[in-house]
Amino acid sequence: MLSSKLFSWKKNSTIFKNEELIQKLRFEGITDEKILSAIRTVPRELFTEKLNEAYENKALSTDCSQTMTQPFCTAFMISCLNLKNTDKILEIGTGVGWATAIISKLVNTIFTIERFNTLLDSAKKNIAKLNINNVNYKLGNGFEGWGEKILFDAIIIGAASEIIPLKLLESLKNNGNLIMPKKYHAGNQKLLLVTKKSGNFEQKELLDVKFVPLLNEASVK
């Protein structure tokens, strides 16, 4: 009986903390109910060992010197893509899979690439616990894209780069959006939204951000 009560208390505590995070995101301007609902159904504590910080609106460190992106940044980046439930999405930087799981709730299929095998294994295990089955995984270099002739409705890059990888632009459908943190020579970073229109690419700078670098290197087994 005691263990049952403890489990119930922990579950209610998680729901409360998650709802607090949702309210913080609303306060910061995230109003898309589909995105907020997706965040609500993906328990962030499942993806981190830092349980006391799981629902704080900040980035959390993970293995391989990487990070799990701040919830506001994740929600804001997703909101800029105008996702539909029929979309096919490419994610560069699976990490431990938290953002992957959220996006999976909003689209038809998500293809996700991670260069660190340790992180990819963690992501697969975490996402499997949520019975999500519309995710395709690949261990590889994000600069090279998915490597097959697939066009994506949107692309989200979870690490900063001074250039936009050409192969990713080539993988974007017409009227599709790509969002990424762009690093400038001065060291600052801004979110960059790129929209493909009739073979041309329109760029729009958004928020100041701080992300780990996008590594143009072979995957790490």
Order of alpha helices (4+ residues) and beta strands (2+ residues): alpha-alpha-beta-beta-alpha-beta-alpha-beta-alpha-beta-beta-alpha-beta-beta-beta
